[in-house]
Amino acid sequence: MWVSSGDKWLVVHVGGETDIDRAPMLADALLTATNQSDGPREIVVDLAELSFCDSAGLNAFIQARRTAAEHGKRLTLHSPQSQVVRLLKMTGAYALFPVTDT
């Protein structure tokens, strides 16, 4: 996981697998990104390299979305793999996030 940023956005790049063991690291990175009071208002979570996500990872996304909203920011999921899209849709969480392909 790594972070890149510009004036108007911050991108959290997530790869590999996010399960109960790795979800705390994701949650910490997203919390840091969303809590920056002087940071960009647009937080993009790049999921192009994320091959697996379980409910612990999904919880990290949902908590980050809530924190972002509390700080007047928007959290967008970018290029999720089919497994992640399936998880989001099965749980009803897909409707909570803007999801982009490019």
N, CA and C of each residue as an Amber inpcrd file, in Angstrom:
protein
   306
   0.8530000  -1.1590000   0.0000000   0.0000000   0.0000000   0.0000000
   0.9070000   1.2320000   0.0000000   0.5230000   2.2100000  -0.8220000
   1.2590000   3.4700000  -0.8560000   0.3050000   4.5930000  -1.2110000
   0.7480000   5.8160000  -0.9480000  -0.1060000   6.9910000  -1.1240000
   0.5780000   7.9750000  -2.0570000  -0.2020000   8.5630000  -2.9640000
   0.2780000   9.6530000  -3.8070000  -0.7460000  10.7770000  -3.7250000
  -0.3010000  12.0070000  -4.0130000  -1.2460000  13.1130000  -3.8770000
  -0.9470000  14.2340000  -4.8550000  -1.9550000  15.0610000  -5.0230000
  -1.8710000  16.2720000  -5.8170000  -2.5700000  17.3700000  -5.0290000
  -2.8090000  18.4970000  -5.6590000  -3.4720000  19.6000000  -4.9730000
  -4.9180000  19.2920000  -4.6110000  -5.5990000  18.5560000  -5.4970000
  -7.0290000  18.3420000  -5.3180000  -7.4020000  16.9280000  -4.9190000
  -6.4590000  16.0000000  -4.8740000  -6.7750000  14.6040000  -4.5810000
  -5.6320000  13.9280000  -3.8450000  -5.9920000  12.8550000  -3.1880000
  -5.0290000  11.9770000  -2.5440000  -5.4230000  10.5670000  -2.9380000
  -4.4640000   9.7820000  -3.3900000  -4.7550000   8.4190000  -3.8310000
  -4.0810000   7.4290000  -2.8880000  -4.8710000   6.5030000  -2.3690000
  -4.3540000   5.3940000  -1.5790000  -4.3830000   4.1760000  -2.4960000
  -3.2170000   3.6650000  -2.8400000  -3.0900000   2.5120000  -3.7330000
  -3.0630000   1.2410000  -2.8780000  -3.9990000   0.3460000  -3.1320000
  -4.1240000  -0.8780000  -2.3490000  -3.9170000  -2.0710000  -3.2810000
  -3.0680000  -3.0050000  -2.8760000  -2.8150000  -4.1720000  -3.7090000
  -2.7960000  -5.4510000  -2.8960000  -2.7290000  -6.5570000  -3.5900000
  -2.6570000  -7.8660000  -2.9330000  -3.9960000  -8.2770000  -2.3670000
  -3.9610000  -8.7540000  -1.1350000  -5.1660000  -9.2170000  -0.4660000
  -5.3890000  -8.4110000   0.8090000  -6.6250000  -8.0320000   1.0520000
  -6.9760000  -7.3450000   2.2900000  -7.9390000  -8.2360000   3.0460000
  -7.4220000  -8.8100000   4.1170000  -8.2150000  -9.6960000   4.9640000
  -8.0820000  -9.2310000   6.4070000  -8.5020000 -10.0560000   7.3200000
  -8.4950000  -9.6560000   8.7280000  -7.1000000  -9.2890000   9.2250000
  -6.0600000  -9.8600000   8.6300000  -4.6940000  -9.5450000   9.0450000
  -4.2030000  -8.2110000   8.4860000  -4.5800000  -7.8770000   7.2660000
  -4.0890000  -6.6610000   6.6170000  -5.0570000  -5.4840000   6.7120000
  -6.2960000  -5.7330000   7.0780000  -7.2950000  -4.6620000   7.1470000
  -6.9070000  -3.5400000   8.1160000  -6.2970000  -3.8240000   9.2620000
  -5.9010000  -2.7150000  10.1420000  -4.9110000  -1.7500000   9.4840000
  -4.0140000  -2.2640000   8.6650000  -3.0720000  -1.4030000   7.9550000
  -3.8220000  -0.5130000   6.9580000  -4.8000000  -1.0880000   6.2530000
  -5.6240000  -0.3190000   5.3300000  -6.4230000   0.7310000   6.0930000
  -7.0310000   0.3300000   7.1860000  -7.8350000   1.2650000   7.9810000
  -6.9870000   2.4380000   8.4680000  -5.7630000   2.1570000   8.9040000
  -4.8680000   3.2280000   9.3670000  -4.5230000   4.1950000   8.2360000
  -4.2100000   3.6480000   7.0630000  -3.8650000   4.5020000   5.9190000
  -5.0560000   5.3650000   5.5080000  -6.2480000   4.7820000   5.4960000
  -7.4380000   5.5380000   5.1200000  -7.7970000   6.5730000   6.1910000
  -7.6120000   6.2280000   7.4440000  -7.8830000   7.1780000   8.5200000
  -6.9420000   8.3720000   8.4220000  -5.6910000   8.1160000   8.1670000
  -4.7240000   9.1980000   8.0000000  -5.1220000  10.0950000   6.8300000
  -5.5160000   9.4710000   5.7270000  -5.9010000  10.2420000   4.5310000
  -7.1400000  11.0890000   4.7710000  -8.1150000  10.5380000   5.4530000
  -9.3780000  11.2570000   5.6400000  -9.3230000  12.2720000   6.7610000
  -8.4110000  12.1130000   7.7030000  -8.3220000  13.0250000   8.8500000
  -7.4670000  14.2550000   8.6090000  -6.8010000  14.3590000   7.4780000
  -5.9570000  15.5180000   7.2030000  -6.8340000  16.7480000   6.9720000
  -6.8690000  17.6420000   7.9400000  -7.7570000  18.8040000   7.8390000
  -7.3490000  19.7430000   6.7030000  -6.0780000  19.8180000   6.4040000
  -5.6290000  20.6980000   5.3260000  -5.3630000  19.9320000   4.0290000
  -5.7060000  18.6580000   4.0030000  -5.4530000  17.8330000   2.8290000
  -6.5260000  17.9800000   1.7680000  -6.3260000  17.2990000   0.6410000
  -7.2960000  17.3410000  -0.4580000  -8.6730000  16.8360000  -0.0330000
  -9.6900000  17.3430000  -0.6790000 -11.0730000  16.9500000  -0.3800000
 -11.4800000  15.6470000  -1.0700000 -10.7330000  15.2370000  -2.0720000
 -11.0430000  14.0190000  -2.8290000 -10.0500000  12.9260000  -2.4510000
 -10.5520000  11.8470000  -1.8690000  -9.7330000  10.6940000  -1.5190000
 -10.1160000   9.5650000  -2.4810000  -9.1390000   9.0900000  -3.2320000
  -9.3670000   8.0070000  -4.1910000  -8.6580000   6.7660000  -3.6740000
  -9.3820000   5.6650000  -3.5900000  -8.7880000   4.4000000  -3.1870000
  -8.6380000   3.5800000  -4.4610000  -7.3980000   3.4490000  -4.9280000
  -7.1040000   2.7220000  -6.1730000  -7.0390000   1.2360000  -5.8570000
  -8.0180000   0.4910000  -6.3630000  -8.1440000  -0.9350000  -6.0720000
  -7.7450000  -1.8150000  -7.2490000  -7.1030000  -1.2510000  -8.2470000
  -6.7560000  -1.9990000  -9.4540000  -5.8970000  -3.2220000  -9.1540000
  -5.0650000  -3.1520000  -8.1270000  -4.1710000  -4.2530000  -7.7860000
  -4.6500000  -5.0770000  -6.5890000  -5.8540000  -4.7790000  -6.0920000
  -6.4060000  -5.5390000  -4.9670000  -7.1200000  -6.7690000  -5.5110000
  -6.5790000  -7.9460000  -5.2240000  -7.1390000  -9.1830000  -5.7790000
  -8.1750000  -9.8290000  -4.8740000  -8.1610000  -9.5140000  -3.5730000
  -9.1050000 -10.1180000  -2.6320000  -9.3840000  -9.1410000  -1.5010000
 -10.6340000  -9.0970000  -1.0860000 -11.0440000  -8.2670000   0.0410000
 -12.1430000  -9.0050000   0.7860000 -12.0160000  -9.0890000   2.1080000
 -13.0710000  -9.7120000   2.8930000 -13.8420000  -8.6450000   3.6720000
 -14.6670000  -9.0720000   4.6040000 -15.5030000  -8.1310000   5.3370000
 -14.6900000  -7.1560000   6.1910000 -13.5100000  -7.5610000   6.6260000
 -12.6640000  -6.6500000   7.4030000 -12.1920000  -5.4860000   6.5320000
 -11.8210000  -5.7780000   5.2920000 -11.4440000  -4.7190000   4.3560000
 -12.6290000  -3.8360000   4.0140000 -13.7800000  -4.4620000   3.8000000
 -14.9930000  -3.7000000   3.5100000 -15.3140000  -2.7560000   4.6650000
 -15.1600000  -3.2270000   5.8740000 -15.3990000  -2.3810000   7.0450000
 -14.4490000  -1.1810000   7.0430000 -13.2000000  -1.3910000   6.6480000
 -12.2430000  -0.2770000   6.5730000 -12.7070000   0.7700000   5.5700000
 -13.2310000   0.3280000   4.4240000 -13.7420000   1.2650000   3.4190000
 -14.9450000   2.0480000   3.9630000 -15.8430000   1.3500000   4.6260000
 -17.0530000   1.9950000   5.1400000 -16.7110000   2.9940000   6.2460000
 -15.8170000   2.6110000   7.1370000 -15.3990000   3.5370000   8.1980000
 -14.7080000   4.7650000   7.6120000 -13.8760000   4.5440000   6.5840000
 -13.1840000   5.6600000   5.9340000 -14.1820000   6.5850000   5.2450000
 -15.1970000   6.0170000   4.6410000 -16.2280000   6.8300000   3.9920000
 -16.9110000   7.7220000   5.0230000 -17.2390000   7.1510000   6.1630000
 -17.9020000   7.9050000   7.2350000 -16.9940000   9.0330000   7.7350000
 -15.7280000   8.7240000   7.9750000 -14.7850000   9.7330000   8.4550000
 -14.5820000  10.8260000   7.4120000 -14.4650000  10.4290000   6.1530000
 -14.3060000  11.4120000   5.0790000 -15.4980000  12.3690000   5.0540000
 -16.6950000  11.8300000   5.1410000 -17.8970000  12.6690000   5.1220000
 -17.9270000  13.6300000   6.3100000 -17.4810000  13.1650000   7.4660000
 -17.4390000  14.0230000   8.6470000 -16.4860000  15.2010000   8.4630000
 -15.4840000  15.0290000   7.5910000 -14.5060000  16.0750000   7.3300000
 -14.7660000  16.8080000   6.0070000 -15.9500000  16.6000000   5.4430000
 -16.3000000  17.2850000   4.2020000 -15.5450000  16.7720000   2.9840000
 -15.1580000  15.5040000   3.0240000 -14.4050000  14.9140000   1.9220000
 -15.2080000  13.8100000   1.2620000 -14.7550000  13.4320000   0.0980000
 -15.4240000  12.3620000  -0.6480000 -14.4310000  11.2320000  -0.8700000
 -14.8720000  10.0060000  -0.6310000 -14.0430000   8.8180000  -0.8380000
 -14.5850000   8.0700000  -2.0470000 -13.7270000   7.8670000  -3.0440000
 -14.0930000   7.1780000  -4.2750000 -13.2830000   5.9010000  -4.4020000
 -13.9300000   4.8210000  -4.8310000 -13.2310000   3.5700000  -5.1160000
 -12.9370000   3.5200000  -6.6030000 -11.6840000   3.2720000  -6.9470000
 -11.2480000   3.2990000  -8.3440000 -10.8070000   1.9060000  -8.7950000
 -11.3410000   1.4680000  -9.9090000 -10.9550000   0.2280000 -10.5930000
 -10.9680000  -1.0190000  -9.7160000 -12.0610000  -1.2810000  -9.0260000
 -12.1000000  -2.5110000  -8.2280000 -12.1690000  -3.7530000  -9.1220000
 -11.4780000  -4.8030000  -8.7090000 -11.5240000  -6.0910000  -9.4080000
 -12.9130000  -6.7080000  -9.2030000 -13.2300000  -7.7210000  -9.9970000
 -14.5660000  -8.3190000  -9.9620000 -14.9250000  -8.8860000  -8.5870000
 -13.9690000  -9.4660000  -7.8750000 -14.2580000 -10.0210000  -6.5480000
 -14.6830000  -8.9130000  -5.5960000 -14.0300000  -7.7750000  -5.6800000
 -14.3560000  -6.6570000  -4.7980000 -15.7120000  -6.0690000  -5.1700000
 -15.9880000  -5.9420000  -6.4570000 -17.2960000  -5.4610000  -6.9080000
 -18.3930000  -6.3970000  -6.4080000 -18.1610000  -7.6950000  -6.5050000
 -19.1410000  -8.6780000  -6.0370000 -19.4010000  -8.4990000  -4.5360000
 -18.3400000  -8.3230000  -3.7510000 -18.4930000  -8.1100000  -2.3130000
 -19.3000000  -6.8470000  -2.0320000 -18.9630000  -5.7630000  -2.7300000
 -19.6820000  -4.5090000  -2.5340000 -21.1620000  -4.6530000  -2.8780000
 -21.4560000  -5.3280000  -3.9720000 -22.8570000  -5.4760000  -4.3960000
 -23.6240000  -6.4280000  -3.4860000 -22.9920000  -7.5360000  -3.0850000
 -23.6740000  -8.5080000  -2.2150000 -24.0620000  -7.8980000  -0.8710000
 -23.2500000  -6.9910000  -0.3880000 -23.4920000  -6.3880000   0.9280000
 -24.3000000  -5.1040000   0.8570000 -24.5590000  -4.6160000  -0.3480000
 -25.2760000  -3.3600000  -0.5080000 -24.3850000  -2.1380000  -0.3740000
 -23.0840000  -2.3550000  -0.1790000 -22.1580000  -1.2410000   0.0070000
 -21.8000000  -0.5400000  -1.2970000 -22.0680000  -1.1700000  -2.4280000
 -21.7440000  -0.5680000  -3.7160000 -22.4100000   0.8010000  -3.8700000
 -23.6280000   0.9010000  -3.3730000 -24.3880000   2.1590000  -3.4800000
 -23.8250000   3.2640000  -2.5850000 -22.9690000   2.9330000  -1.6440000
 -22.4170000   3.9310000  -0.7240000 -21.2640000   4.7290000  -1.3180000
 -20.6310000   4.1790000  -2.3620000 -19.4030000   4.7680000  -2.8890000
 -19.5330000   5.1670000  -4.3360000 -18.9360000   6.2950000  -4.7030000
 -18.7190000   6.5180000  -6.1280000 -17.6500000   5.5040000  -6.5680000
 -17.9050000   4.8180000  -7.6610000 -16.9550000   3.8270000  -8.1880000
 -16.6110000   4.2460000  -9.6020000 -15.3040000   4.3740000  -9.8640000
 -14.8480000   4.7640000 -11.1870000 -13.9690000   3.6760000 -11.7850000
 -13.9190000   3.6560000 -13.1210000 -13.0780000   2.6910000 -13.8180000
 -11.7950000   3.3250000 -14.3190000 -11.8190000   4.6280000 -14.5390000
 -10.6210000   5.2930000 -15.0720000 -10.2660000   6.4890000 -14.2400000
